Amino acid sequence: MLHRLMMIACLGLPALGRPAPQILPPSSARVAEVWVDGGRGEGGDGSRERPFSSLAPVLARGEAESAPLRVYLAPGRYRGSFVLPAGLELVGGGEATVLQGVGEEVVVRAAGGVTLRRLGLEGGGGGLKAGGPVELESVRFSGRPGRGTGLFVRGGELRLEDVTLSGFEYGLQALEATVEARGFASVDAARAGVVLLGSRGRFAEARVLGSGSHGGFLLLGSEVVLRDVRVDGADAYGIAATRGRLRVEGAIITRLTSRERDSGDGLHLRDVEVEVEGLVVRDVVGVGVLGAQGSRVTLRDVSLEACQEGGVVAETLGEVSAEGLAVRGSSGPALLAQEGGVLKVDVLSVRDNAAGLVWADCREGTEVHLERVREKEASGERLAPCVLRSE
């Protein structure tokens, strides 16, 4: 299946910089309106006074019409697997309006150009699968624990406002798409809350609560802005990015574990350009920030607390520059550089780090530059020759 190949597929991505997918401006054609109420008897004509009793005649009509179609769906449960034609807008009556999947089929399939508002999708083998532009507002997805993908889109633009996905194997997956999300939440995804492959994304006020072996946000060959995000309770990385570009403006990452004992980092960055401002990483089994494989990482106003393996790591030609960095309570060193990694830190506050201030192997061009270091408890440790410290 496609989502199982995403980790491998990123190696063959074309260079970034191609134009973002575009959405054509809305048509000026008059929008036709239809009403559906599953609690009414059969024989309606789709008017407000005599609504249809199911979506079947509406979807058949939508396929035949070229004009946009807006459907008002009364509260109730509508069972089945639904294929939505382009240009359809489905408006529910809130959380009491539910499209309920049956069997292993995805609840909703859409070629693109559809809008869903104020309703829920439950069950099935996944929530929504789209091949083009989709807009969601106040939509709740609830899946079978550990199965299927809540929301998958390939190409086009995905716009999300107040959308929650609970359960599923993956919360949101986007392939070569543009994602704009505000008020997004993924809860208890078995593998990852958000996966973007070759995509562009902007997430504001996003939450990933509980996720599995692929972490909170998994970004592959993508250009992404994360603003005011939180990742809590992931069994892997908080935010993992490979290739592309990432900007983080305010993030809290807490309580990361690792069953495989090879993850658990707050930020895990490889071959990627990254800017971070306003980050807290607390209580994680890995390191606070890892910059590796040629990554270029800039940190401002970052606090790393109780990161078991260390605070900031630069390795394999990765370069990390930080201004305003606090590292406290690590079971490893506050800073670590190896395999040609470069660390430059100005205004550094350290306290209670079990392995001291800094560890560096001083081979293959490894460098550490420290300015204005504030140590709560002076350790008196001898610094490696590639560590330059000035006050």
FENHU-V737768 format. One record per run of one state. SS is the DSSP state (2 for helix, 1 for strand, 0 for the rest). FROM is the first residue (numbers start at 1). TO is the last residue. If there is no record, write none. Layout:
ss=<SS | SS>
from=<FROM | FROM>
to=<TO | TO>
This chain:
ss=<0 | 2 | 0 | 1 | 0 | 1 | 0 | 2 | 0 | 1 | 0 | 1 | 0 | 1 | 0 | 1 | 0 | 1 | 0 | 1 | 0 | 1 | 0 | 1 | 0 | 1 | 0 | 1 | 0 | 1 | 0 | 1 | 0 | 1 | 0 | 1 | 0 | 1 | 0 | 1 | 0 | 1 | 0 | 1 | 0 | 1 | 0 | 1 | 0 | 1 | 0 | 1 | 0 | 1 | 0 | 1 | 0 | 1 | 0 | 1 | 0>
from=<1 | 2 | 13 | 32 | 37 | 52 | 53 | 56 | 65 | 69 | 74 | 76 | 80 | 82 | 85 | 88 | 92 | 97 | 102 | 108 | 111 | 114 | 124 | 128 | 131 | 134 | 155 | 157 | 176 | 178 | 190 | 192 | 198 | 200 | 212 | 215 | 235 | 239 | 257 | 267 | 271 | 273 | 285 | 287 | 293 | 296 | 308 | 310 | 316 | 319 | 329 | 335 | 339 | 342 | 352 | 358 | 361 | 367 | 376 | 387 | 391>
to=<1 | 12 | 31 | 36 | 51 | 52 | 55 | 64 | 68 | 73 | 75 | 79 | 81 | 84 | 87 | 91 | 96 | 101 | 107 | 110 | 113 | 123 | 127 | 130 | 133 | 154 | 156 | 175 | 177 | 189 | 191 | 197 | 199 | 211 | 214 | 234 | 238 | 256 | 266 | 270 | 272 | 284 | 286 | 292 | 295 | 307 | 309 | 315 | 318 | 328 | 334 | 338 | 341 | 351 | 357 | 360 | 366 | 375 | 386 | 390 | 391>
